[in-house]
């Protein structure tokens, strides 16, 4: 049941509550925090408020940022999926000890620059993609002559920890002991990879993206699908490895919009690693998509936070149903809200589901579709 105004209900915070001063109750509501006075529990992302049956706003709703989490944000086009991801990025940017890294395949998160964020054209080292993955990345059969040659050349180049450039790899292909046709095909595919503009042997380690705590938006708009998947794989695995090696002092939150596109490519193993093992080193992953059915089941089963805006496609609703647990009464799909910006939130930590109205963005939202009406109004002016 929604709490009265002036309290904060913290999603994802288990019954032990905040361990900072012992003043947070079992359900995550601090008896001392008064939201109207801009106070709230520490390491909490304020995402909106409970939505009462009469449409009025109830208590403030937050998301726990103290511990790592896995989450999904669902919603058909135009219902607020990307908007919600932007709200979460704003809140993470304001919190200490955490940092948001946003994968932006549609070019809609540039407004986070107003929160001190950086929008970057991402570049990753060729060595950040495992040798065995290069044939698949380039669309080659790993058992074919060109595919096996690329695999071997990359493996030899990175042996010993070096960071080869694509030009270096092409030179190695040219001098390889292989038929001319095989060398030519392999070189052509490496030349294609160079044209993507996402590989740079001298780019700083992935951990540098998240070092200063400011939001980082990886602008992948217009980047070919294979290249975008390579970037997501390198960044996801790089953040995970940096935390394992203690090279990153902040806990990174990787927020991936249109996530279904990256589970169908070379990025999938790295994303799956964070979903299944990211909590130990402190790496969080939130996957947003308008096509829940295109996500693997592990993305839902491993998520302790689920935010769903309106869904209508039967396959997508079925994927939502996979999140139903014994502690939830009734059909989750039947409880989905109708309004834009409204969402059903399933919180595994407190074993509850609530309807929430997402708060307004503080930074510009660039995900709204163009309107002919506005263009014609501008012409008349």
C-alpha positions in Angstrom: 0.0 0.0 0.0 1.4 3.5 -0.8 2.9 5.4 2.1 1.8 8.8 3.0 3.6 11.9 1.5 6.8 12.8 3.2 8.2 9.3 3.2 10.4 7.4 0.7 9.7 3.8 -0.3 13.1 2.4 -1.5 12.9 -0.3 -4.1 15.6 -2.9 -4.1 16.6 -2.3 -0.5 16.1 -5.5 1.5 14.6 -5.8 5.0 17.9 -4.9 6.7 17.4 -1.4 5.2 20.1 1.2 5.3 23.2 0.3 7.3 24.4 3.9 7.6 22.7 4.9 10.8 20.1 2.2 11.5 17.1 4.4 11.0 15.5 2.8 8.0 12.7 0.4 8.6 12.1 -3.0 7.2 10.2 -1.8 4.2 12.8 0.8 3.2 10.8 3.8 4.5 12.8 6.2 6.7 10.8 7.7 9.5 13.1 10.7 9.5 13.3 11.6 5.8 11.0 14.4 4.6 10.9 14.6 0.8 9.2 17.9 0.8 12.4 19.4 2.4 14.6 17.7 -0.2 15.8 15.0 2.2 15.8 11.4 1.4 17.7 8.2 2.4 21.3 8.2 1.2 22.2 6.4 -1.9 18.7 6.4 -3.1 17.5 7.3 -6.6 14.2 9.2 -6.5 12.3 8.0 -9.6 8.7 9.0 -8.9 5.8 8.5 -6.7 3.1 5.9 -6.0 0.0 6.3 -8.2 -3.2 6.1 -6.3 -6.4 4.6 -7.8 -7.9 8.0 -8.1 -4.8 9.2 -10.1 -3.3 11.3 -7.3 0.4 11.0 -6.3 1.3 9.2 -3.1 4.6 8.7 -1.4 7.9 9.2 -3.1 9.5 6.1 -4.6 13.2 5.5 -4.8 15.6 2.9 -6.1 18.5 1.6 -3.9 21.9 2.6 -5.1 23.9 1.4 -2.2 24.2 -2.2 -3.6 24.5 -3.4 -7.1 21.3 -4.5 -8.9 20.1 -6.0 -12.2 17.0 -4.5 -13.7 14.8 -4.3 -16.8 12.7 -1.5 -18.1 9.9 -2.5 -20.5 7.5 -0.5 -22.5 6.0 -0.2 -26.0 7.1 2.8 -28.0 6.1 6.1 -26.6 5.2 5.0 -23.1 8.3 6.3 -21.4 10.9 3.6 -21.4 13.8 5.7 -22.4 12.5 8.6 -20.3 12.6 6.4 -17.2 16.2 5.3 -18.0 17.1 8.9 -18.2 15.6 9.6 -14.8 17.6 6.8 -13.3 20.8 8.2 -15.0 20.1 11.6 -13.5 19.8 10.1 -10.0 22.9 8.0 -10.3 24.8 11.0 -11.4 23.8 12.8 -8.2 24.8 10.0 -5.9 28.2 9.4 -4.3 30.2 6.2 -5.1 28.3 5.3 -8.2 28.5 6.3 -11.9 26.1 5.9 -14.8 27.3 4.7 -18.3 24.5 4.9 -20.8 24.4 3.0 -24.1 22.5 5.2 -26.4 21.8 3.6 -29.8 19.1 6.1 -30.8 20.9 9.4 -29.8 18.3 10.4 -27.2 20.3 10.9 -24.1 22.4 13.9 -25.0 20.4 16.0 -22.5 22.5 14.4 -19.7 25.1 16.9 -20.6 23.1 19.4 -18.5 23.9 17.1 -15.5 27.6 17.4 -16.2 27.6 14.4 -18.5 29.8 13.6 -21.5 28.5 12.4 -24.8 31.2 10.4 -26.5 31.7 8.7 -29.9 33.0 5.5 -28.3 36.2 3.9 -29.3 37.6 0.6 -27.9 40.8 -1.4 -28.4 40.7 -4.3 -30.9 42.3 -6.4 -28.2 39.2 -5.9 -26.0 37.3 -8.3 -28.3 38.5 -11.9 -27.7 40.2 -13.5 -30.7 37.6 -16.3 -30.9 34.9 -13.6 -31.3 36.4 -11.8 -34.2 35.2 -14.2 -37.0 31.6 -13.8 -35.7 32.0 -10.0 -35.4 33.2 -9.8 -39.0 30.5 -12.2 -40.3 33.0 -15.0 -41.0 32.6 -18.7 -40.4 35.3 -19.4 -37.8 35.9 -22.8 -39.5 36.5 -21.2 -42.9 39.9 -20.1 -44.2 39.4 -16.4 -43.7 37.7 -16.8 -40.3 40.3 -19.1 -38.9 43.1 -16.8 -40.2 41.6 -13.7 -38.5 41.2 -15.7 -35.3 44.8 -16.8 -35.4 46.2 -13.4 -36.3 44.4 -11.7 -33.5 45.4 -14.3 -31.0 49.0 -14.0 -32.0 48.9 -10.2 -31.8 47.4 -10.0 -28.4 49.6 -12.7 -26.9 51.6 -11.1 -24.1 49.2 -8.3 -23.5 49.9 -6.0 -26.5 47.3 -3.7 -28.0 47.4 -4.1 -31.8 45.8 -1.7 -34.2 43.6 -2.9 -37.1 46.4 -1.8 -39.5 48.8 -4.1 -37.6 46.4 -7.0 -37.9 46.0 -6.4 -41.7 49.8 -6.3 -42.1 50.0 -9.6 -40.2 47.3 -11.1 -42.5 49.2 -9.9 -45.6 52.3 -11.8 -44.4 50.5 -14.9 -43.2 51.2 -18.4 -44.6 47.8 -18.8 -46.3 46.4 -18.9 -49.8 46.2 -15.5 -51.4 42.4 -15.7 -51.7 42.1 -16.4 -47.9 44.4 -13.5 -47.1 42.5 -11.2 -49.4 39.1 -12.1 -47.8 40.5 -11.7 -44.3 42.1 -8.3 -45.1 38.9 -7.1 -46.7 36.8 -7.9 -43.6 39.3 -6.2 -41.3 39.2 -3.2 -43.6 35.4 -3.2 -43.1 35.9 -3.2 -39.4 38.2 -0.2 -39.7 35.5 1.7 -41.6 33.2 1.5 -38.5 35.4 4.0 -36.7 35.1 2.3 -33.3 38.5 0.7 -33.0 41.5 2.5 -31.7 44.5 0.7 -30.3 45.6 3.8 -28.2 42.2 4.5 -26.6 42.3 4.7 -22.8 41.1 1.7 -20.8 37.3 1.4 -20.4 37.6 2.2 -16.7 38.6 5.7 -17.6 35.0 6.3 -18.8 33.7 6.0 -15.3 36.6 7.4 -13.3 35.3 10.8 -12.5 31.7 9.9 -11.6 30.1 12.1 -14.3 27.5 10.5 -16.6 28.9 9.1 -19.8 26.7 8.6 -22.8 28.0 6.3 -25.5 26.5 7.7 -28.7 25.9 4.8 -31.0 23.3 6.4 -33.2 24.1 5.5 -36.8 26.8 3.1 -35.8 26.5 -0.3 -37.7 24.9 -3.1 -35.5 28.1 -5.2 -35.4 30.2 -2.2 -34.4 27.8 -1.2 -31.7 27.7 -4.7 -30.3 31.5 -4.7 -30.2 31.5 -1.4 -28.2 28.9 -2.7 -25.7 30.9 -6.0 -25.3 34.1 -4.1 -24.7 32.6 -1.6 -22.3 30.5 -4.2 -20.3 33.5 -6.5 -19.9 35.8 -3.6 -19.2 33.7 -2.3 -16.4 33.4 -5.8 -14.9 37.2 -6.5 -15.2 38.1 -3.1 -13.8 36.0 -3.8 -10.7 37.5 -7.3 -10.3 41.0 -5.7 -10.5 40.0 -2.9 -8.2 40.9 -0.3 -10.9 37.6 1.4 -10.5 36.7 2.9 -7.2 33.0 3.7 -8.1 30.3 1.2 -8.6 29.2 1.5 -12.3 25.7 1.3 -13.5 25.5 0.2 -17.2 22.2 1.5 -18.6 21.5 -0.1 -22.0 18.7 1.3 -24.1 17.2 -1.0 -26.9 19.0 -3.8 -25.1 17.4 -6.6 -27.2 19.7 -5.6 -30.1 22.8 -6.3 -28.0 21.7 -9.8 -26.7 21.6 -10.9 -30.4 25.3 -10.5 -31.1 28.8 -10.5 -29.8 27.9 -8.3 -26.7 25.7 -11.1 -25.3 28.4 -13.0 -23.2 29.6 -9.8 -21.5 26.0 -8.7 -20.6 25.2 -12.2 -19.4 28.3 -12.1 -17.2 27.1 -8.9 -15.5 23.6 -10.3 -15.1 24.8 -13.5 -13.4 28.0 -12.4 -11.7 28.0 -8.6 -11.6 26.8 -8.3 -8.0 30.0 -9.6 -6.5 32.3 -7.0 -8.0 29.6 -4.3 -7.8 28.5 -3.8 -11.4 24.8 -3.0 -12.1 23.0 -3.5 -15.3 19.7 -2.1 -16.4 18.3 -3.3 -19.7 15.6 -1.2 -21.4 13.6 -2.5 -24.4 10.3 -2.1 -26.2 10.6 -5.8 -27.1 10.8 -7.8 -23.9 10.3 -11.1 -25.9 13.6 -10.5 -27.7 15.5 -10.5 -24.4 16.8 -13.9 -23.1 15.0 -15.3 -20.1 18.1 -14.7 -18.0 17.6 -11.0 -18.3 14.3 -11.3 -16.5 15.1 -14.1 -14.1 18.3 -12.4 -12.8 16.7 -9.0 -12.4 15.6 -7.9 -8.9 14.0 -4.8 -10.2 11.4 -4.7 -13.0 9.8 -1.6 -14.3 7.1 -2.1 -17.0 5.2 0.6 -18.8 2.4 -0.4 -21.1 2.8 -3.5 -23.2 0.3 -4.8 -25.8 2.1 -7.5 -27.9 1.2 -11.0 -26.6 4.8 -12.3 -26.7 6.0 -9.3 -24.7 3.3 -9.7 -22.1 4.3 -13.4 -21.8 7.9 -12.4 -21.1 6.7 -10.1 -18.3 4.7 -13.0 -16.9 8.0 -14.8 -16.3 8.7 -12.4 -13.6 5.7 -13.4 -11.6 6.5 -15.0 -8.3 4.6 -16.8 -5.6 4.5 -13.6 -3.5 2.6 -11.7 -6.2 -1.2 -12.1 -6.2 -3.0 -12.0 -9.5 -1.9 -11.5 -13.1 0.9 -8.9 -13.5 -0.1 -8.2 -17.1 -3.6 -7.2 -16.1 -2.1 -4.6 -13.7 -0.1 -2.7 -16.3 -1.0 1.0 -16.3 -2.4 2.7 -19.4 -1.0 6.2 -19.0 2.3 7.5 -20.5 4.9 7.8 -17.8 3.1 5.3 -15.5 4.7 2.0 -14.7 4.3 -1.2 -12.8 7.3 -1.8 -10.6 8.1 -5.3 -9.2 10.5 -5.2 -6.3 12.0 -8.6 -5.5 13.8 -7.3 -2.4 10.5 -6.4 -0.7 8.4 -9.0 -2.7 5.9 -6.4 -3.8 4.5 -4.8 -6.9 3.3 -1.2 -7.2 2.1 1.3 -9.8 4.3 4.3 -10.0 4.3 7.6 -11.8 7.8 8.5 -13.0 9.0 11.9 -12.1 9.8 14.6 -14.6 13.3 14.8 -16.0 15.6 17.6 -14.8 17.6 17.4 -18.0 16.2 17.6 -21.6 14.7 14.5 -23.0 15.5 14.0 -26.7 13.5 10.8 -27.3 10.2 12.4 -28.3 9.2 11.8 -32.0 9.2 14.7 -34.4 5.7 16.2 -35.0 4.6 17.7 -38.3 2.4 20.1 -36.5 5.4 21.7 -34.7 7.4 21.9 -38.0 4.5 23.7 -39.7 4.1 26.1 -36.8 7.8 26.9 -37.0 7.5 27.6 -40.7 4.6 30.0 -40.2 6.7 31.9 -37.5 
